[in-house]
Amino acid sequence: MSKFALFQAASAADKAWMIEIVRIFGDREAGIARFHGRATGEPGSHLRHLYQGYVGTRDAYNAVMRH
């Protein structure tokens, strides 16, 4: 996968995760929940699935950019 495709995948995963964070925590608390580790979701939850998708694509993109 190209660097650009990985970037697009990571960006899309981040957006999908953030939409779900806002849905669950509301506009005011979403940023705090995300950056204080409260927005990772319970095992098996949709939020956890989106979080893991984001982390996986972010890590893949970062790995490619380090080389």
Summary of the structure (lengths in Angstrom):
residues: 67
radius of gyration: 12.6
end to end distance: 14.0
largest distance: 38.1
contacts: 176
relative contact order: 0.20
helix: 81%
strand: 0%
